[in-house]
Amino acid sequence: MKIETGTVSHGTLRPEDLIPAFYEELKRLNPIEAKILAKGYNFVHGDMPLYPRDNQECVNDLIDLIDSLGPNGMYFGAHIGDGSDFGWWYYDDEEGWE
């Protein structure tokens, strides 16, 4: 599993756009955890979301799961300077963000 700083999804806050992008990142990092999440949200064949029971809850769960897989000093979430730029970012020791 290789994690590099950068964008996974940009320019949208729509769960319909975020869920597939985040799910692909989770699948890349931990396929077993992705299958468990997919089953819980009734994704089609465990691959793509059909209609999760709660889209925003699914987005939040994906962010939390992906973030938990990151190394110390990095987080998965929205960039501090652009709330629609989701990806992997470094914490800055002095200010808390890079």
N, C-alpha and C positions, 0 to 999 in steps of 0.2 A: 504494500500500500504506500503510494507516494503522494504526499500532500504538498502542493505548491501554492504560494500566495496568488490570489487572483479571483476573477469573477467566475461564478457558476451561472448566474442569471442577472440580467441588467435591464433596467428601463420599464419594469412592470411590477405591480404589487398584486396582480390578479392571481388568486390561488390556482386557477386553471392553467396558468403559465408556470407558476413556481413549483407546484407539486411534481410535474414530470421532470423538471430540471433537478430538483432536490432529490427525487427518488433515484435518478440515474447516478447522482453522486453517492448516495447511500449504497446503492447496488455495487458501485465500483469499490467502495471501501469495505463493505461488509455484506456480502450477498445473503447470508443467513438472516441477519437482522432485517434486511430489505424484504425478504419473503414473509417474515413474521408481521411486519408493518402492513404489507400488502394484503395479507389475509385479514387482518383486523379492520382494514378500511375497504374491504371488498373490491380490490383492484381486479381488473379483468385478467385472468390467467396469471395473477401475480406480477404483471408487467406494467400496465398503465392504469391510471385511475379511471373508474367509470364515474361514479358519483359518490365520493366519500361522504360518510354520514355528517361530517362537519368539516368543510373545506379549511377554515382557519385553524381549527384544532389539528388537522392533518399537517398543515404548513408548520405550525409550532412544534409538533412532535418530530417532524423531519429535521427541523433546525436543531432541536435538542439532541436527537440521536446522532446526527452528523457531527455536531460540536463535541460530543462526548468521545469521538474517535480521534480528535486532533491532538497534536503534541502540546506540551507545555509551551506557553508563550504565543500560541495562536488560538484564534477563535473562528467559528463559522457563523456568519450572520451578515447583517447589513453593515456596509462600510460607514464609518462615522461621518464622512463628508457627503455621502449620497445614499439615502435610505432605500433606493431601488437597485443598489448594486450589492447583490448577495454573493458571498464567496468566503475564501479563507484569507484572514488578515492577521498581522502580528500585533501584539500588545507592545506599546512602547513603555519601557521601564520607568521613565521619568514622568510622563504625562498620562500614562494609562492606555494610550492609543498611538498607533503609528500613522 
